[in-house]
Amino acid sequence: MSSPDDSVVLVNGPWTHRTIRANGIALHVVEAGEGPLVLLLHGMPTFWWTWNRQLTDLADAGYRAVAVDLRGYGASDKTPRGYDATTMASDIAQLVTALGARDAVIVGTDVGGLLAWTIAAHHPQVVRRIAVLGAAHPLRLRSAILSAHGAQRHASSYALTTFQVPRYGERLLSRDGVFIRQLFDSWSGPRWRGTPNYVSAVRRYAEAIRIHPTAHCSLEFFRWAVRSLPRPDGRAYAASMRQPITRPVLQLHGDFDGCVLPATAQGSSRHVSADYEWQLLIGVGHFPQHEVPERVSDELIRWAKLG
């Protein structure tokens, strides 16, 4: 089976595709609307399109909505290295200024959520406020994985074991879409799982992750996250994340999230010294932007209007 090229993520719509250079790499962005900047960060195994509904809703509400393919994904550069949280956060911080903005509301889900936390800690000057979906503060996630009861460790077993095996994770992600469907089945809530929209979204993500070498690049973040723990770079990252988050935080989390457990995510508030708001979304899993798109758009617009 031949690999698709970047064109599969250049989905037409009421938005504009652009390539922006930031932090020494080319990042593919999709932009709609004019006004204050809201920057949308996807997770694994998705790409910018996970925010397709929020792009148009934010634009209609008077915001400049920009969804980016993270380093290694979609039509962005797929570099041989640079998949640690510090570097990827710098990608996004420099993207804000490359877009001509002073600061932005940073919205992230899954890996993008971990990066939103990191950007708020490392680059607060480019952050007005953040909104996090399906992601705990990095230190909260680590402590939950290491906890004696082990519930989050079991939920994170894909990252701790499967994704750590060289070439094995890449084969699973890129072979035929079965593993991608298994991830979505495990992580999604019941109201979205199995619907026509769900089936088409999973098919789209299974195709996009086959763009060479996206499967490998997407796993490199998880390999860094685990393998760096005892190393100086991992210890330095953990130390940098101990400083309180000084920008307002909105945390939206599904009660059916099978990837990052609600109890894990809720403990993130201890790392925030600014205004903090937690909302548990009933009947929703790890992909609120797909599962309850209207609710997510409304909350992001409300949150952006506060500052």
Residue, then its C-alpha position, 0 to 999 in steps of 0.5 A: m500500500s503506497s503512502p499518501d502525500d500531504s495533499v490529503v490534509l489540504v481539505n477545502g473549506p471556508w478557510t485558507h491554507r498557509t505555510i508559516r516558518a517558525n523556530g526553523i521549520a515550516l508549519h502548515v496552518v489553516e486560518a479563518g476570520e479576523g480579530p484576536l488570535v485563537l490558536l488551535l493545537h491538535g493531538m495524536p492521531t489527528f491533525w488540524w482538521t480536528w478543529n474544523r467546526q471550531l475554526t468556522d464558529l470562532a471566525d463567525a464570532g469575530y476571532r482569527a482562528v488558526a489551526v496548525d499541523l504540529r511538527g511531524y504531522g499533516a503538511s508541516d515539516k517532518t524533522p528527524r528530531g525536535y519532538d520533545a515538549t520544550t521544542m514543540a512548545s517553542d514552535i508554537a510560541q514562535l508561530v504566534t509572533a510569526l502570525g503577526a500577533r502579540d499573544a493568543v488564546i492557546v487551545g489544545t487537545d491531547v498532545g496539543g493540550l500538554l503543549a498548551w500547558t507547556i507554552a503557558a509555563h515557558h512562554p507566558q508572554v505569548v499567552r492570553r489564556i489557555a483552554v485544554l481538552g483531554a489533557a492533564h497538566p504534564l506533572r499531574l499526568r506523570s504522578a497519576i501514571l506513577s500512582a500506586h492504584g495504577a488506573q492511569r498507568h493502565a490507560s496510558s499503556y499504549a504510550l508506555t509499552t506499545f509506542q516504545v517498541p521501535r518500528y512496531g508502533e509505526r506499523l500499527l499506526s500505518r498498516d490498515g487503519v485498524f489500530i487507529r479505529q481501536l484507539f478511537d473506540s477505546w477513547s471516545g464517548p458513547r454518543w459519538r462512537g459508531t456514528p457516520n461522522y465518527v466513521s468518516a473522521v476515523r477514516r480521515y485520520a487513518e489516511a493522514i497518519r500514513i503520510h510518510p513519516t508521520a507515524h514515526c514522528s507522532l510516536e517520537f513525542f511519547r518516546w521522549a516523554v517516557r525515556s527522558l524521565p531519568r535524563p537531564d533533559g527530562r528532569a529539567y523539563a519537570a523542574s520548569m513545569r513546577q512553576p505555577i501557571t499564571r494565565p487563566v485556564l479552562q479545562l474541558h474533559g469528558d467523563f468517558d475519556g479512556c485516554v486521560l482519566p477525568a480524575t487525572a485531569q481534574g488534579s491539574s488545578r493545583h498547578v494553576s495560580a491564575d483563574y481556573e475553570w473545570q467542566l466535566l462533559i457528560g457522555v463525552g470521551h477524549f475528543p470533545q471537539h468532535e463529540v460535542p462540537e457546538r458545546v466546545s465552540d460555545e465554551l471557547i468563544r465565551w472563554a476568549k471573550l473574557g480576555 
